[in-house]
Amino acid sequence: MKAFLKNYRQSPRKVRLVANLVKGKNVNEAITTLNFLAKRAGNPIKKLLLSAVANAKQTGMDKENLKIKELRVDKGLVFKRMMPAAMGTAHRINKRTSHVTLVLAPTPKSESRPKSVGTEKVKK
């Protein structure tokens, strides 16, 4: 399932920091990570992820069996603004935007979660 976020008003470089954190995780882990992230791009990416999950539910997929296959952040429009500077000159300010593409895929049945280390009982 796919979902798109177009012309998000934050630079792609900053959005990629958040995208790389959740790329490749399953949906539940990604939502938990984004809930506690102190970055501005966390909330829009979380909304995008929930939108993709809703799209997947429309086709009959289950939320627990989905993982983030692709999370791509591309450059969007660049708004050019001017800032007054000394002696009657002006400097250009670039206000960058991002296009975010999210693709979900079902996890393979053979893929199982590894056991956590140290939970087995040791016989004496």
TAVEN-V25514 format. One record per residue. SS is DSSP state (@ for helix, = for strand, . for the rest). NEAR is the number of other ideal C-beta (glycine too) atoms within 10 Angstrom. Layout:
{{SS/NEAR} {SS/NEAR}}
This chain:
{{./19} {=/13} {=/19} {=/11} {=/19} {=/12} {=/9} {=/19} {./12} {./19} {./18} {@/19} {@/11} {@/15} {@/26} {@/18} {@/13} {@/24} {@/20} {@/11} {@/17} {@/23} {./16} {./13} {./16} {=/18} {@/22} {@/13} {@/13} {@/24} {@/16} {@/12} {@/16} {@/23} {@/10} {./7} {./17} {./5} {./14} {./11} {@/23} {@/19} {@/13} {@/18} {@/25} {@/18} {@/13} {@/19} {@/21} {@/15} {@/16} {@/21} {@/21} {@/12} {@/15} {@/21} {@/13} {@/8} {./7} {./6} {./16} {./11} {@/15} {@/9} {@/15} {=/22} {=/18} {=/20} {=/15} {=/12} {=/25} {=/13} {=/25} {=/13} {=/12} {=/19} {=/13} {=/10} {=/11} {=/9} {=/10} {=/10} {=/9} {=/8} {./9} {@/6} {@/4} {@/6} {./9} {=/10} {=/10} {=/8} {=/10} {=/9} {=/12} {=/17} {=/18} {=/24} {=/17} {=/24} {=/16} {=/26} {=/13} {=/25} {=/14} {=/13} {./15} {./9} {./7} {./5} {./8} {./8} {./6} {./5} {./8} {./7} {./6} {./6} {./6} {./8} {./5} {./5} {./4} {./3}}
